[in-house]
């Protein structure tokens, strides 16, 4: 998809702030510092629309990015970061669950995991939660440029097993540095729509 227009249209810190519109939405979720903003920026073709940070846990709300007045990407707060207070994480959880569980515009979710590591307990819980709520999910293994081709193939198998993915569940390696996997992610997003 060629993105000619992209802008941050809304930031929601509670359910009442969710925008009311008819645009189809695709959400991005994963651990803090997994590369959600980098993937989002790469797909859009802009460097800094979604703000990236070297400090994990900076995304504190749900950010709605409107593309070409047709599609919305929704960046959700990262999970599993220890420096964010338990109170703050507890505040995010119901907002994220309300969005993922009840949002009529939601067409699917990109669940990001770091390809260099085995899935964390948080990654497994999120994968199970998305499956239990029958949310169409594309799993994206980020930071693929950090591994050799052979190591990446091995890690994809580890991720698939660790997350309990079935053979036909999508698991796409991606690198924001090289752009590898970008076309496959866009193809999968178009299939959601």
C-alpha positions, -999 to 999 in steps of 0.1 A, spaced: 0 0 0 13 34 -9 8 58 20 4 93 7 -11 108 39 -5 98 75 -12 117 107 -17 111 144 -55 117 147 -62 108 183 -46 98 216 -67 79 241 -59 74 278 -93 60 286 -122 44 268 -142 76 265 -114 91 244 -115 63 217 -124 81 184 -158 73 169 -154 67 132 -159 40 106 -123 35 96 -110 -1 98 -83 -4 124 -52 -26 129 -35 -26 163 1 -30 172 10 -47 205 41 -61 220 66 -58 249 81 -24 255 111 -18 233 102 -45 208 100 -20 179 63 -12 175 69 24 166 98 15 142 75 -11 124 47 15 122 70 42 108 86 17 83 52 6 70 40 42 66 73 53 50 79 81 75 108 83 100 92 99 130 55 98 128 53 73 157 79 84 182 106 59 190 125 60 222 156 44 236 137 43 269 111 15 270 76 22 283 71 56 267 38 48 250 13 57 277 -19 57 257 -35 43 225 -24 64 195 -45 64 164 -27 71 131 -50 77 101 -36 66 67 -49 80 34 -82 87 51 -89 50 47 -72 29 74 -61 35 110 -30 20 128 -34 19 166 -2 18 187 -9 3 221 12 6 252 40 -19 255 37 -46 281 62 -63 304 84 -34 313 95 -35 349 102 3 353 66 12 347 48 11 380 24 -17 387 -3 10 392 3 24 357 3 -11 341 -29 -20 360 -44 12 346 -35 3 310 -47 -33 311 -85 -27 311 -82 0 284 -62 -23 262 -87 -52 269 -117 -30 262 -101 -19 229 -91 -53 217 -122 -71 230 -149 -46 221 -137 -24 192 -161 -30 162 -136 -13 138 -108 -36 148 -98 -59 119 -69 -75 135 -37 -72 156 0 -72 148 16 -90 178 53 -81 179 79 -103 195 117 -99 195 132 -126 172 164 -128 193 148 -142 224 124 -170 234 89 -157 240 85 -141 275 56 -151 298 40 -118 288 43 -127 251 27 -161 257 -1 -147 277 -8 -121 250 -8 -147 222 -31 -169 242 -54 -139 250 -57 -129 213 -64 -165 203 -90 -169 231 -108 -137 219 -106 -149 183 -88 -117 172 -71 -121 138 -34 -119 146 -3 -115 125 28 -123 146 58 -102 136 93 -112 147 112 -79 149 149 -71 148 155 -99 122 186 -81 110 203 -89 143 205 -126 135 222 -146 107 199 -163 82 204 -197 98 199 -184 134 167 -166 123 153 -198 108 160 -216 140 145 -188 161 113 -186 140 108 -223 150 114 -215 187 90 -186 185 63 -206 168 65 -234 194 68 -210 224 38 -190 214 17 -221 205 12 -210 169 -3 -234 144 14 -242 111 -9 -218 92 -6 -189 117 13 -161 102 48 -154 117 67 -128 97 104 -119 103 109 -81 100 137 -56 102 131 -19 105 168 -14 96 168 -33 62 130 -33 55 131 -71 52 95 -84 57 78 -51 50 60 -63 19 49 -95 36 35 -75 66 16 -52 42 2 -82 23 -10 -97 56 -26 -64 67 -44 -62 34 -58 -97 39 -71 -86 73 -90 -58 56 
